[in-house]
Amino acid sequence: MRFLNTLLTAVLLLPALAHGKADTVGEVSTAFKLLGPNYKIVIEAFDDPDIAGVTCYLARPKTGGVKGGLGLAEDPSHASLSCHQTGPIAVPDQLKQGEEVFDVNTSLVFKEQKVVRFFDKKRGSLVYLTYSTKLIDGSYKSAVSAVPIMPWG
């Protein structure tokens, strides 16, 4: 019985742990649910952990209802991404292409919304891609945002 209580606590804390790297900017309800929270679109902001001066905004759906409130529902795979220069940018000499800069769990297990970064040296831009994952099948739904590196101040 103690094992089940520990497991249930861990399952309920998973969604909270996933949001540790982002700030919720706002949300809008998209469908009313009598039991449990409403369906929503959540806007989260996160700073690139390796490149100061870049902030990304991710808008993604959040499933409501009883299952959504308990963290047992699977959120839809689509999301929108907008990244911007918010200060001086210095790109490190060694920057891994396709490096993950943010992720959030969008189901109890096996599915995440990820954001990865690329450096387009020819055009002097940082490019951010968001996509949804599953254990077996990848998702074709993605969004991209580019940040041109400009002088600051």
C-alpha positions as CSV (number, residue, x, y, z in Angstrom):
1,M,0.0,0.0,0.0
2,R,2.8,2.4,0.8
3,F,4.3,1.7,-2.6
4,L,1.1,2.7,-4.3
5,N,0.9,5.9,-2.3
6,T,4.5,6.7,-3.4
7,L,3.8,5.9,-7.0
8,L,0.6,8.0,-7.0
9,T,2.5,11.0,-5.5
10,A,5.3,10.6,-8.1
11,V,2.7,10.5,-10.9
12,L,0.9,13.6,-9.7
13,L,4.2,15.5,-9.3
14,L,5.5,14.8,-12.9
15,P,3.6,17.7,-14.5
16,A,4.9,20.1,-11.9
17,L,8.5,19.0,-12.3
18,A,8.2,19.4,-16.1
19,H,7.4,23.1,-15.8
20,G,10.4,23.9,-13.7
21,K,12.3,25.6,-16.6
22,A,9.5,27.9,-17.9
23,D,7.3,30.7,-16.6
24,T,3.6,30.7,-17.4
25,V,2.8,34.0,-19.0
26,G,-0.9,33.4,-19.4
27,E,-3.6,31.0,-20.5
28,V,-7.0,31.1,-22.1
29,S,-9.8,28.6,-21.7
30,T,-11.0,27.0,-24.9
31,A,-13.6,24.6,-23.7
32,F,-15.6,24.5,-20.4
33,K,-15.6,21.3,-18.3
34,L,-18.1,20.8,-15.5
35,L,-15.7,18.4,-13.7
36,G,-12.0,19.2,-13.6
37,P,-10.2,22.1,-15.2
38,N,-11.2,23.6,-18.6
39,Y,-9.3,22.8,-21.7
40,K,-6.7,25.6,-22.2
41,I,-4.0,27.1,-24.4
42,V,-1.0,27.9,-22.1
43,I,1.7,30.4,-23.0
44,E,5.1,29.7,-21.4
45,A,8.3,31.7,-21.6
46,F,11.8,30.2,-21.2
47,D,15.2,31.6,-21.7
48,D,17.8,29.7,-23.8
49,P,19.9,28.0,-21.0
50,D,23.2,28.4,-23.0
51,I,22.7,31.7,-24.9
52,A,21.9,34.8,-22.8
53,G,19.7,37.3,-24.6
54,V,17.2,34.9,-26.2
55,T,13.7,34.2,-24.8
56,C,11.2,31.9,-26.4
57,Y,7.4,31.8,-26.0
58,L,5.6,28.4,-26.4
59,A,1.8,28.3,-26.8
60,R,0.5,24.7,-26.4
61,P,-2.9,23.1,-25.6
62,K,-3.5,21.7,-22.2
63,T,-6.2,19.0,-21.8
64,G,-8.8,19.6,-19.2
65,G,-11.5,17.5,-17.5
66,V,-11.0,14.9,-14.8
67,K,-8.1,13.1,-16.6
68,G,-6.4,16.4,-17.4
69,G,-6.7,17.6,-13.8
70,L,-5.2,14.4,-12.5
71,G,-2.3,14.5,-15.1
72,L,-3.5,11.4,-16.8
73,A,-4.6,12.9,-20.2
74,E,-2.5,13.2,-23.3
75,D,-2.3,16.8,-24.6
76,P,-2.6,17.4,-28.4
77,S,0.7,17.5,-30.3
78,H,0.5,20.9,-31.9
79,A,2.2,24.0,-30.5
80,S,3.3,27.5,-31.6
81,L,6.7,29.0,-31.0
82,S,8.1,32.6,-31.1
83,C,11.6,33.4,-30.0
84,H,13.1,36.9,-29.7
85,Q,16.4,38.7,-28.8
86,T,15.9,40.2,-25.4
87,G,19.5,41.3,-24.7
88,P,23.1,41.0,-26.1
89,I,23.8,37.6,-27.7
90,A,27.2,36.0,-27.8
91,V,27.2,32.6,-29.6
92,P,29.7,30.2,-28.1
93,D,32.5,28.8,-30.4
94,Q,31.2,25.2,-29.8
95,L,27.5,25.1,-30.2
96,K,25.8,21.7,-30.8
97,Q,23.3,21.7,-33.7
98,G,19.9,20.4,-32.6
99,E,20.6,20.8,-28.9
100,E,17.5,20.5,-26.7
101,V,16.9,23.8,-24.8
102,F,13.4,23.0,-23.4
103,D,11.0,20.1,-22.9
104,V,7.7,19.5,-21.1
105,N,5.8,16.3,-20.5
106,T,2.5,16.3,-22.5
107,S,1.2,12.9,-21.3
108,L,1.8,10.7,-18.2
109,V,4.6,8.9,-20.0
110,F,6.5,8.8,-23.3
111,K,5.3,12.1,-24.9
112,E,7.0,15.5,-24.6
113,Q,7.0,18.8,-26.4
114,K,10.6,19.6,-27.1
115,V,12.4,22.7,-28.3
116,V,15.8,22.4,-30.0
117,R,18.2,25.0,-31.3
118,F,20.3,25.3,-34.5
119,F,22.8,28.0,-35.5
120,D,22.5,29.3,-39.1
121,K,26.0,30.8,-39.3
122,K,25.6,31.9,-42.9
123,R,22.6,34.1,-42.0
124,G,23.7,35.0,-38.4
125,S,20.6,33.5,-36.9
126,L,19.6,31.1,-34.1
127,V,16.8,28.8,-35.2
128,Y,14.4,27.1,-32.7
129,L,12.2,24.2,-33.6
130,T,9.5,22.7,-31.4
131,Y,8.0,19.3,-32.0
132,S,6.1,16.6,-30.2
133,T,7.5,13.1,-29.4
134,K,6.0,9.7,-28.7
135,L,7.7,6.5,-27.8
136,I,7.1,4.8,-31.1
137,D,5.9,7.4,-33.6
138,G,7.1,10.9,-34.1
139,S,4.8,13.8,-34.8
140,Y,4.7,15.7,-38.0
141,K,3.4,18.8,-36.2
142,S,6.1,21.3,-35.6
143,A,6.8,25.0,-35.5
144,V,9.9,27.1,-36.1
145,S,11.2,30.5,-35.0
146,A,14.4,32.3,-36.0
147,V,16.3,35.0,-34.0
148,P,18.6,37.2,-36.1
149,I,21.7,38.1,-34.0
150,M,21.7,41.9,-34.0
151,P,23.8,44.5,-32.1
152,W,22.2,45.4,-28.7
153,G,22.1,48.7,-27.0
